Amino acid sequence: MHTLISLCFSHYVEKARWALDHAQQPYVEHSYMPVFSTAAVAWASRGRGGAGDKVSSRFSSPYLITEDGTHIPESAAITCWADARSGGSLYPTEEVAELERRFHDRVGPHARRIVYFYAFQDVEVLGKMAERNVSPMQARAFRALYPGVSRFIASQLKVDEAGVERSKAVLEVEAAAVAERLSDGRPFLCGDQFTAADLTFSALFAPAVLISQEQGYGAHLPSLDEVPPGAQELMKRWRDSVAGRHVIRMYRDHRRTPVEG
Ligand SMILES: N[C@@H](CCC(=O)N[C@@H](CS)C(=O)NCC(=O)O)C(=O)O
C-alpha cells in the first residue's frame, strides 16, 4: 500500500489520485489543509522536498511514498509512475506530454487563484472544507490559524482583483483551446483514446466547475450554493461550456474509484 500526502482539496493532488486510481494502485491518503500539508511534506521528506516549480514550493502536494519506500514528489511524476505500473496507456504520443505541461502551467495556477479568491470572501467555505476533509482536531487548528493562513496564501499566490481578472482570461483561453480541439467531434483531447491530457485538464479544471464527490472528485468541494454569488455565476457558465462538459464526461466515464488495499 502506498502513502499519498495531500493538501486535501488540491486539484494537483486530485490528478495524482486519479492516476493512482486509474492504474488501480492502492494507497492510503494523509489529508491536510494548506500549510499543514507543507509541513507534512517537509517532515516526510526530511526537509528535502521535491524540485519545486514555477507554480509551487519544494514542499507542495501531492507527495507519494510507494510501498517499497521510493519518494515521488510532483503530480506529473506520480502520474507517469502509476501509468507505467499498469501497462502505460496514458502517454501514447509526445503531444500528450506537451498538453499535460501546458495545463499544469496554465490551468492549474489560474483555477487555484480564482477558487481561493472566492473562498476568501467567506470564512465558512474553507472552514467547512476542513471539517469535511481532515480530522476534527486539524480542522479546529485550521480555523484558529485561518486569518494568518489566508493572508499568507493571498500574498504568495497574488490572490487579488487584478490577479483574478488575469487568471479568468487565461482560463477562458485554455477552455476555448480545449473546445477547439474537440470541435471535430473527437471524443478525447488527443483523438480516440483517454490520455494524460484529458486526465490533467479534467483534474485541474474540476474546482472551476465544482465537481462533487458523487461525480468522482477525491475530496469534498463546496456545492454551488455554498460559494459566493460571483463564483456561482462563473462556475455555472463554465459547467455549460464545451470544456466543462468534457470534464464532467471524463469524470463520469473515466474516473475510477480507489481500489481496496
Ligand atoms: N508542481 C506541483 C504543483 C503542486 C501544487 O501547486 N500544490 C499546491 C496545492 S494546489 C501546494 O501543495 N501548495 C503548498 C506549497 O507549495 O507549500 C505538482 O504538479 O505536483
The ligand as an ORCA input file, in Angstrom:
! r2SCAN-3c Opt
* xyz 0 1
  N       4.145     21.043     -9.343
  C       3.279     20.587     -8.389
  C       2.202     21.592     -8.077
  C       1.531     21.186     -6.853
  C       0.946     22.366     -6.099
  O       0.960     23.509     -6.558
  N       0.433     22.062     -4.911
  C      -0.083     23.092     -4.049
  C      -1.534     22.868     -3.779
  S      -2.528     23.216     -5.201
  C       0.624     23.021     -2.700
  O       0.844     21.958     -2.163
  N       0.967     24.193     -2.173
  C       1.618     24.311     -0.903
  C       3.096     24.516     -1.044
  O       3.591     24.684     -2.173
  O       3.766     24.516      0.007
  C       2.680     19.273     -8.859
  O       2.220     19.178    -10.006
  O       2.700     18.347     -8.052
*
